[in-house]
């Protein structure tokens, strides 16, 4: 059973690819606040107003497949905003996301690093850097930034889930003086998966990631695993998969009848081979 690592190599924000007439018109109006040269209108809008205008301009350019010359105008808008509002965390963060979305990955990461120097607990920047370093194959730096992100916003389930994924999938790369063997790394991953599942109890992916990790934990906590897989069964449409794993947990707990009862609930033919194998293992226990 695999964990699906959620690499957001193309950025966390998805652009709309279709034409949006109403949005385009709105963007045109708001874009006048900033203008192609970045000069402000007499009304002197706030940084938040100008950033909203810049984002709407970006959506407009993307919707109409703008050419490089048109995109260069928005490049200058962000550059001028940086000059106008020096050391502004919001401006630096939005500029970093814009650069990332435009494929300027290294420049984006430099901007996010600047954000974290100004605001060491800026969760979005820390999380984005974690994904950036992960994409570069720098596992320890990725884990460090995901850790800082989850510490900065302990109620953010996605930060815990991202950290759990990195810890689990790259546990062999994260051994150190505090984690001399992979079991400690897995236990740490389990805690973060569990926190993500607790914070968003109806998230199927979080529930699966948490429940699945118990099979790798040493020593295994089968009682808690049973609770985790039972919860997954309650919220997932993939009942056969859930029952197959519940059967495994009951089997490990020596509960043969309960294990067989779970297998009896599986009806998909694609599980026939697995059911046969598990029945053999139950008999052999």
C-alpha positions, -999 to 999 in steps of 0.1 A, spaced: 0 0 0 14 33 -11 12 68 2 4 94 -24 30 121 -20 13 154 -27 41 172 -46 28 206 -57 56 211 -81 35 234 -102 24 255 -72 -5 252 -49 -28 275 -68 -44 264 -100 -51 289 -127 -83 289 -146 -78 279 -182 -110 291 -197 -121 325 -207 -137 345 -179 -154 375 -194 -167 390 -162 -135 384 -144 -115 399 -173 -136 431 -171 -131 433 -134 -94 427 -138 -92 455 -163 -108 480 -140 -87 470 -110 -56 468 -130 -59 505 -136 -51 509 -99 -16 497 -106 -13 503 -143 12 489 -167 40 510 -153 31 503 -117 22 539 -109 -7 542 -85 -39 561 -90 -47 592 -70 -68 571 -46 -37 555 -32 -49 519 -27 -36 497 1 -10 469 -6 -38 444 -3 -58 463 -30 -28 464 -53 -21 427 -48 -57 418 -56 -54 438 -88 -22 421 -97 -37 386 -92 -67 395 -113 -44 407 -140 -26 374 -138 -58 355 -142 -68 377 -172 -34 372 -189 -36 334 -184 -72 332 -197 -63 349 -230 -29 332 -234 -11 365 -233 23 368 -250 56 375 -233 53 413 -238 20 414 -219 34 392 -191 64 415 -188 40 443 -178 29 422 -148 65 414 -140 71 451 -136 40 456 -115 54 432 -89 88 447 -91 73 482 -85 52 469 -57 84 456 -41 100 490 -44 69 508 -31 64 484 -1 99 473 9 100 443 33 63 437 30 56 401 37 24 399 17 40 415 -14 71 392 -12 49 361 -7 26 369 -37 55 378 -59 71 344 -49 39 325 -59 37 344 -92 73 335 -100 67 299 -91 36 297 -113 56 313 -141 83 286 -138 109 308 -121 114 282 -93 147 294 -79 137 330 -79 105 321 -61 123 302 -35 146 332 -29 116 353 -23 101 328 1 134 326 20 132 364 23 96 361 37 108 336 63 136 359 74 111 387 79 85 363 94 101 330 107 66 315 113 51 322 80 34 289 73 26 294 35 62 304 28 77 275 49 54 250 32 62 263 -2 99 261 5 94 225 17 79 216 -16 106 234 -35 134 216 -17 116 183 -21 114 189 -58 152 195 -58 158 162 -39 170 180 -8 151 158 16 164 171 50 158 207 40 123 198 29 116 180 62 129 209 82 107 234 64 76 212 66 84 208 103 86 245 108 54 250 89 35 225 110 50 241 142 39 276 130 3 266 123 -5 235 144 -41 236 133 -33 233 96 -40 197 86 -22 199 53 11 209 69 10 179 91 1 156 62 29 169 40 54 164 68 41 129 75 45 120 39 81 132 37 90 115 70 74 82 59 85 80 22 121 93 29 126 77 63 160 62 53 173 96 43 163 112 76 182 91 101 203 112 125 214 113 161 178 117 173 165 90 150 190 62 147 166 38 131 137 42 108 111 31 134 115 64 152 110 83 120 79 62 112 65 70 147 70 107 141 53 103 107 24 85 124 19 113 149 16 139 121 -7 117 100 -28 112 131 -29 150 137 -40 157 101 -67 130 104 -79 145 137 -80 180 123 -100 170 92 -118 138 101 -137 136 69 -107 138 47 -103 103 31 -67 108 21 -56 118 56 -75 89 72 -59 64 48 -24 78 53 -28 75 91 -43 41 91 -19 26 66 12 37 85 4 14 114 15 -16 93 50 -2 93 52 9 130 74 -10 154 60 -20 178 26 -19 161 -4 -5 180 -31 -28 166 -58 -14 188 -54 21 176 -49 8 140 -83 -9 143 -99 24 153 -82 42 124 -92 17 98 -128 16 112 -130 53 108 -116 50 72 -143 25 65 -170 49 77 -160 77 54 -146 60 23 -165 48 -8 -138 21 -12 -153 -3 13 -136 -35 -1 -102 -19 4 -111 -8 40 -125 -43 49 -93 -60 35 -72 -39 59 -95 -44 88 -92 -81 82 -54 -78 84 -56 -59 117 -80 -84 133 -57 -112 121 -27 -96 137 -47 -92 169 -55 -129 168 -92 -122 162 -99 -148 135 -136 -147 134 -137 -109 131 -111 -111 104 -132 -136 84 -163 -115 89 -145 -86 73 -134 -107 44 -170 -118 39 -179 -82 33 -156 -79 3 -174 -84 -30 -151 -70 -57 -136 -98 -79 -103 -79 -80 -99 -87 -43 -104 -125 -47 -67 -133 -47 -61 -111 -17 -90 -127 2 -77 -162 -5 -42 -152 7 -56 -136 39 -78 -166 46 -47 -188 44 -28 -166 68 -57 -165 92 -58 -203 92 -20 -204 98 -21 -181 128 
